[in-house]
Amino acid sequence: MTAPEVITIGETMVIFNPDQSLPLEYAHSFTKQIGGAESNVAVGLSRLGHKAGWISRVGSDPFGYYIQQVIRGEGVDTSLVTMDDKAPTGVFFKERKTGDSVNVYYYRAHSAASQMTEEDLDRDYFKNAEYVVVSGILPALSASCRKTTDKVIQIAKDLTIPIVFDPNVRMKLWKDKDEAASVLNDIAAQSDVILIGDAEGHLLTGTNEPAEIADFYKRLAPGTTVVVKLGAEGAYYSNGEESAFVSGFPVSKVVDPIGAGDSFAAGFISAQLRGLDLYSSVRMGNAAGAITVQVSGDIEGFPRSFELEKMLQSAEKENYTDDVNR
């Protein structure tokens, strides 16, 4: 594979998705899938025609081999994925009781990915990248993963590669809210693009208002582009020069909301790689997320370019409008 345009790094686990909408203790059959925010973004970008690379560790076990096979099969470069024979691949279980509500139960303590170190990185691998994607999950896994995150940021800064940061707050991985806010906002301050959910924004900034969340991060990191994801409503963005609310795309039924934010990131980054403006990039992210929530699984519903274009063209015919302040 030629050098990746976008590099991601983080943990991917095997998902056990129940075939029934029942409390987990009563579910007896499961579909095996994979999920991990960072590899999700890489897969999403690959489906949209870009060269993406994913760095990680997995256990030298059947689950680790399965993850490698799936992600490689999606066209993502996994040449910097280490097989660890001393630690297992993490797993998690989904639980769907009613509607589109999904609970998640993680079994990732002491996983292979949590053993990642700076030695898992190769500076030369980054040299031709146009974006590096950093998630707030990796630094929460362990002290060595936090140092690895810092090293990735240092490499990106040294090579002047823009950093896209998604906090992906997982409170079960943090000691408390203060620790999460301290670490994640420090990473945000070093990033070029911040993609944050409104609930995460409230947790990390103390405000519910999208414009105020964006202002918080623009003060923290002047020149940063901030996109606040608002679920079905769409997203708000601001970069100091322009700001806009970009409406979401209606869907007939939400089957599985997990993975929608990663699909948004892939759509947004893809648009930026193609030279589109911020408004169009956020709109493409919204469309990708809307397509994804209609399919069960983290990556199964990620769109290909023709599907994304079909969604965008369909919206054009329905007089898609937004309240834009440029």
C-alpha positions as CSV (number, residue, x, y, z in Angstrom):
1,M,0.0,0.0,0.0
2,T,1.2,3.5,-0.7
3,A,1.6,5.9,2.2
4,P,-1.7,6.7,3.9
5,E,-3.4,10.1,3.6
6,V,-4.9,9.7,7.0
7,I,-3.5,7.9,10.0
8,T,-5.5,6.8,13.0
9,I,-4.4,5.0,16.2
10,G,-6.4,3.3,18.9
11,E,-8.1,0.1,20.2
12,T,-10.5,-2.0,18.2
13,M,-12.5,-4.7,19.9
14,V,-14.7,-7.6,18.9
15,I,-18.4,-6.8,19.4
16,F,-21.0,-9.3,20.3
17,N,-24.3,-7.9,19.0
18,P,-27.4,-9.7,20.3
19,D,-29.8,-11.0,17.7
20,Q,-32.7,-10.2,20.0
21,S,-33.9,-6.9,21.6
22,L,-33.8,-8.3,25.2
23,P,-32.0,-7.6,28.4
24,L,-28.5,-9.0,27.9
25,E,-29.0,-11.8,30.5
26,Y,-31.7,-13.3,28.3
27,A,-29.9,-12.9,24.9
28,H,-28.7,-16.3,23.7
29,S,-27.4,-15.7,20.2
30,F,-25.0,-13.0,19.0
31,T,-23.5,-11.6,15.7
32,K,-19.8,-11.1,15.9
33,Q,-18.6,-7.8,14.6
34,I,-15.8,-5.3,15.2
35,G,-15.7,-1.8,16.6
36,G,-13.2,0.9,17.6
37,A,-13.5,4.6,17.0
38,E,-10.2,5.1,15.3
39,S,-10.3,2.0,13.0
40,N,-14.0,3.0,12.3
41,V,-12.8,6.3,10.9
42,A,-10.1,4.6,8.8
43,V,-12.6,2.1,7.4
44,G,-15.0,5.0,6.6
45,L,-12.3,6.9,4.8
46,S,-11.3,3.8,2.8
47,R,-14.9,3.2,1.7
48,L,-14.9,6.8,0.4
49,G,-11.8,6.2,-1.7
50,H,-9.0,7.4,0.5
51,K,-5.8,5.7,1.7
52,A,-6.0,5.2,5.5
53,G,-3.7,3.6,8.0
54,W,-4.5,2.3,11.5
55,I,-2.0,1.7,14.2
56,S,-2.7,-0.6,17.2
57,R,-2.1,-3.7,19.1
58,V,-4.3,-6.8,19.2
59,G,-4.0,-10.1,21.0
60,S,-2.3,-13.0,19.2
61,D,-5.6,-14.8,19.5
62,P,-8.6,-15.6,17.2
63,F,-10.2,-12.2,17.9
64,G,-7.0,-10.4,17.0
65,Y,-6.7,-12.3,13.8
66,Y,-10.4,-11.6,13.0
67,I,-10.0,-7.8,13.6
68,Q,-6.9,-7.7,11.3
69,Q,-8.7,-9.6,8.6
70,V,-11.8,-7.4,8.6
71,I,-9.9,-4.1,8.7
72,R,-7.4,-5.2,6.0
73,G,-10.3,-6.4,4.0
74,E,-11.7,-2.9,4.0
75,G,-8.6,-1.6,2.4
76,V,-7.0,-0.1,5.5
77,D,-3.3,-0.4,6.0
78,T,-2.5,-2.4,9.1
79,S,1.3,-2.7,8.7
80,L,1.9,-1.0,12.1
81,V,-0.5,-3.3,14.0
82,T,1.3,-5.5,16.5
83,M,0.2,-9.0,17.5
84,D,0.7,-9.3,21.3
85,D,1.1,-12.9,22.6
86,K,0.9,-11.7,26.3
87,A,-2.3,-9.7,26.4
88,P,-5.8,-10.5,24.9
89,T,-7.9,-8.6,22.4
90,G,-10.7,-6.6,24.1
91,V,-14.3,-7.5,23.6
92,F,-17.6,-5.8,24.3
93,F,-21.3,-6.6,24.3
94,K,-24.2,-4.5,23.1
95,E,-27.6,-4.6,24.7
96,R,-30.8,-3.4,23.0
97,K,-33.9,-3.4,25.2
98,T,-36.2,-0.9,23.5
99,G,-36.2,1.2,20.4
100,D,-32.8,2.6,19.4
101,S,-31.4,2.7,22.9
102,V,-28.1,0.7,23.1
103,N,-26.2,-0.2,26.3
104,V,-22.5,-1.3,26.0
105,Y,-20.6,-3.5,28.3
106,Y,-16.8,-3.5,27.8
107,Y,-14.3,-6.2,28.7
108,R,-11.0,-4.4,27.8
109,A,-9.0,-4.2,31.1
110,H,-5.3,-5.1,30.4
111,S,-6.1,-5.7,26.7
112,A,-3.3,-5.8,24.1
113,A,-4.2,-2.3,23.0
114,S,-3.8,-0.9,26.5
115,Q,-0.1,-2.1,26.3
116,M,0.8,0.2,23.4
117,T,3.9,2.3,23.8
118,E,5.8,5.0,21.9
119,E,7.9,2.1,20.3
120,D,4.8,1.1,18.4
121,L,5.2,4.2,16.3
122,D,7.3,4.8,13.2
123,R,8.0,8.4,12.4
124,D,8.6,7.7,8.7
125,Y,5.1,6.2,8.5
126,F,3.6,9.7,9.1
127,K,5.7,11.6,6.6
128,N,3.2,11.8,3.7
129,A,0.0,12.0,5.8
130,E,-2.4,14.8,5.3
131,Y,-4.3,14.3,8.6
132,V,-3.7,12.4,11.9
133,V,-6.8,11.4,13.8
134,V,-6.5,11.3,17.6
135,S,-9.3,10.0,19.9
136,G,-9.8,10.6,23.6
137,I,-10.1,6.9,24.1
138,L,-6.5,6.0,23.6
139,P,-5.0,8.2,26.4
140,A,-7.6,6.8,28.8
141,L,-6.6,3.2,28.4
142,S,-3.3,3.3,30.4
143,A,-0.3,5.5,31.3
144,S,1.7,4.1,28.4
145,C,-1.2,4.8,26.0
146,R,-1.3,8.4,27.3
147,K,2.4,8.8,26.5
148,T,1.8,7.2,23.1
149,T,-0.9,9.8,22.4
150,D,1.5,12.6,23.3
151,K,4.1,11.1,21.0
152,V,1.7,10.9,18.1
153,I,0.8,14.6,18.6
154,Q,4.5,15.5,18.8
155,I,5.2,13.7,15.5
156,A,2.3,15.4,13.8
157,K,3.4,18.8,15.1
158,D,7.0,18.2,14.0
159,L,5.8,17.3,10.5
160,T,3.1,20.0,10.4
161,I,0.3,17.5,9.9
162,P,-3.1,18.8,10.9
163,I,-4.6,16.9,13.9
164,V,-8.2,16.0,14.0
165,F,-9.4,15.3,17.6
166,D,-12.6,13.6,18.7
167,P,-12.8,13.4,22.5
168,N,-14.9,10.2,22.4
169,V,-15.5,10.5,26.1
170,R,-15.8,7.1,27.8
171,M,-16.3,7.9,31.5
172,K,-15.8,4.3,32.5
173,L,-12.2,4.7,31.5
174,W,-11.5,7.8,33.6
175,K,-11.1,8.3,37.3
176,D,-13.6,11.2,37.3
177,K,-14.9,14.1,35.2
178,D,-12.0,16.4,36.2
179,E,-9.3,14.0,35.0
180,A,-11.1,13.5,31.7
181,A,-11.6,17.2,31.2
182,S,-8.0,18.0,32.0
183,V,-6.4,15.4,29.7
184,L,-8.9,15.8,26.8
185,N,-8.9,19.6,26.8
186,D,-5.1,19.6,26.8
187,I,-5.2,17.5,23.6
188,A,-7.9,19.8,22.2
189,A,-5.6,22.7,22.7
190,Q,-3.0,21.1,20.5
191,S,-5.4,20.1,17.7
192,D,-6.4,21.8,14.4
193,V,-9.9,20.3,14.1
194,I,-12.1,19.3,17.0
195,L,-15.1,17.1,16.3
196,I,-17.2,17.0,19.5
197,G,-20.7,15.8,20.5
198,D,-22.9,18.2,22.3
199,A,-23.1,16.0,25.4
200,E,-19.4,15.6,25.5
201,G,-19.1,19.4,25.0
202,H,-21.3,19.9,28.1
203,L,-19.2,17.5,30.1
204,L,-15.9,19.1,29.1
205,T,-16.8,22.8,28.9
206,G,-19.8,23.1,31.2
207,T,-22.2,24.6,28.6
208,N,-24.9,23.1,26.5
209,E,-24.9,25.8,23.8
210,P,-23.1,24.7,20.6
211,A,-21.8,28.2,19.9
212,E,-20.5,28.5,23.5
213,I,-18.8,25.1,23.2
214,A,-17.1,26.2,20.0
215,D,-16.0,29.5,21.6
216,F,-14.5,27.7,24.6
217,Y,-12.2,25.7,22.3
218,K,-11.4,28.7,20.1
219,R,-10.2,30.5,23.2
220,L,-8.2,27.4,24.2
221,A,-6.7,27.0,20.7
222,P,-7.0,30.1,18.5
223,G,-7.3,29.1,14.8
224,T,-8.9,25.7,15.6
225,T,-12.0,24.6,13.6
226,V,-14.6,23.3,16.0
227,V,-17.6,21.2,14.9
228,V,-20.2,20.4,17.5
229,K,-22.3,17.3,16.5
230,L,-25.9,17.5,17.4
231,G,-27.2,14.1,16.5
232,A,-30.3,14.0,14.3
233,E,-30.4,17.8,14.4
234,G,-27.2,18.1,12.4
235,A,-24.0,20.1,13.5
236,Y,-22.7,23.5,14.3
237,Y,-19.3,24.7,13.2
238,S,-17.1,27.7,13.7
239,N,-13.5,28.6,12.8
240,G,-13.4,32.2,13.9
241,E,-14.1,33.5,10.4
242,E,-17.4,31.8,9.7
243,S,-19.9,29.8,11.6
244,A,-23.1,27.9,10.6
245,F,-25.7,25.4,11.8
246,V,-26.0,22.6,9.2
247,S,-29.2,20.6,9.4
248,G,-29.2,16.8,9.7
249,F,-30.7,14.4,7.3
250,P,-34.0,12.7,8.3
251,V,-34.0,8.9,8.4
252,S,-37.0,6.6,8.6
253,K,-35.6,4.5,11.4
254,V,-32.6,4.5,13.7
255,V,-31.3,0.9,14.0
256,D,-28.0,1.5,15.7
257,P,-26.6,4.9,16.7
258,I,-23.1,3.6,17.6
259,G,-20.6,4.5,14.9
260,A,-22.4,7.5,13.6
261,G,-19.9,9.9,15.0
262,D,-17.0,8.0,13.4
263,S,-18.9,8.0,10.1
264,F,-19.4,11.8,10.4
265,A,-15.6,12.2,11.0
266,A,-14.9,10.1,7.9
267,G,-17.3,12.1,5.8
268,F,-16.0,15.4,7.0
269,I,-12.3,14.5,6.5
270,S,-13.0,13.1,3.1
271,A,-14.6,16.4,2.1
272,Q,-11.7,18.3,3.4
273,L,-9.3,16.1,1.5
274,R,-11.3,16.8,-1.7
275,G,-10.9,20.6,-1.1
276,L,-14.5,21.3,-0.1
277,D,-15.3,24.2,2.2
278,L,-16.3,23.8,5.8
279,Y,-20.0,24.1,5.2
280,S,-20.0,21.3,2.6
281,S,-17.7,19.2,4.7
282,V,-20.0,19.3,7.7
283,R,-22.9,18.6,5.5
284,M,-21.1,15.5,4.1
285,G,-20.4,14.4,7.7
286,N,-24.1,14.7,8.5
287,A,-25.1,12.7,5.5
288,A,-22.6,9.9,6.3
289,G,-23.8,9.7,9.9
290,A,-27.5,9.5,8.8
291,I,-26.7,6.6,6.5
292,T,-24.8,4.8,9.2
293,V,-27.5,4.8,11.9
294,Q,-29.8,2.8,9.7
295,V,-27.7,-0.3,9.8
296,S,-26.7,-2.5,12.8
297,G,-23.0,-2.5,13.7
298,D,-20.2,0.0,14.0
299,I,-18.9,-0.1,10.4
300,E,-21.4,-2.1,8.5
301,G,-23.5,0.9,7.5
302,F,-20.6,3.2,6.5
303,P,-21.4,4.6,3.1
304,R,-19.4,4.3,-0.1
305,S,-19.0,7.4,-2.3
306,F,-21.9,6.7,-4.5
307,E,-24.2,6.2,-1.5
308,L,-23.1,9.4,0.0
309,E,-23.6,11.3,-3.2
310,K,-27.1,9.8,-3.6
311,M,-28.0,11.1,-0.1
312,L,-26.7,14.5,-0.8
313,Q,-28.4,14.8,-4.2
314,S,-31.7,13.6,-2.7
315,A,-31.5,16.3,-0.1
316,E,-30.8,18.9,-2.8
317,K,-34.1,18.0,-4.5
318,E,-35.9,18.6,-1.3
319,N,-34.6,22.1,-1.0
320,Y,-32.1,21.5,1.8
321,T,-31.6,24.8,3.7
322,D,-29.7,26.0,6.7
323,D,-29.4,29.1,8.9
324,V,-25.9,30.2,7.9
325,N,-23.9,33.2,9.3
326,R,-20.8,33.7,7.3
